[in-house]
Amino acid sequence: MFVKVVTVLLVVGVATAARPAPMSMDRQLVDMLMHYSVERAANPALTQYCFNRYLPILDAHSAEYSREYQACGDSLNRLI
């Protein structure tokens, strides 16, 4: 009985390992990046406008993250 169970588990394990890893999300990301790369090249004025509009917003979020991360580290150091 033990040999049968081990054999079944071995077959299932080999079948699972033989399957290729799912790449649909990776492929979707690559497709999206390629699409936006083509659009950026086709309309540089829009690209510049968007960077000028969203870069300050991203900078503000980055600064907030840095402050919160520092505060987290400080609170951990107080506990140690």
C-alpha positions, 0 to 999 in steps of 0.5 A, spaced: 500 500 500 505 504 501 508 503 495 502 505 491 501 511 495 508 513 494 508 512 486 501 516 486 505 522 489 511 521 485 507 521 478 503 527 481 509 531 483 513 530 476 506 532 472 506 538 476 513 540 476 513 538 468 508 544 467 510 550 464 510 556 469 504 561 468 506 567 464 500 571 462 501 576 467 508 577 465 506 577 458 500 582 459 505 587 462 510 586 456 505 588 452 502 594 456 509 597 456 510 596 449 504 599 447 506 605 451 513 605 448 510 606 441 505 611 444 510 615 447 514 615 441 508 617 437 506 623 441 512 626 445 508 632 447 503 628 451 509 624 454 512 631 457 505 633 459 504 627 463 511 627 466 510 634 468 503 633 471 505 626 475 512 627 477 510 632 483 505 627 485 509 621 485 515 625 488 510 627 494 508 619 495 515 617 495 517 623 500 511 620 504 513 613 504 520 615 506 518 619 512 513 613 514 519 608 513 523 612 517 518 613 523 517 605 522 525 604 523 525 609 529 519 605 532 523 599 531 529 601 534 526 604 540 523 597 542 530 594 541 
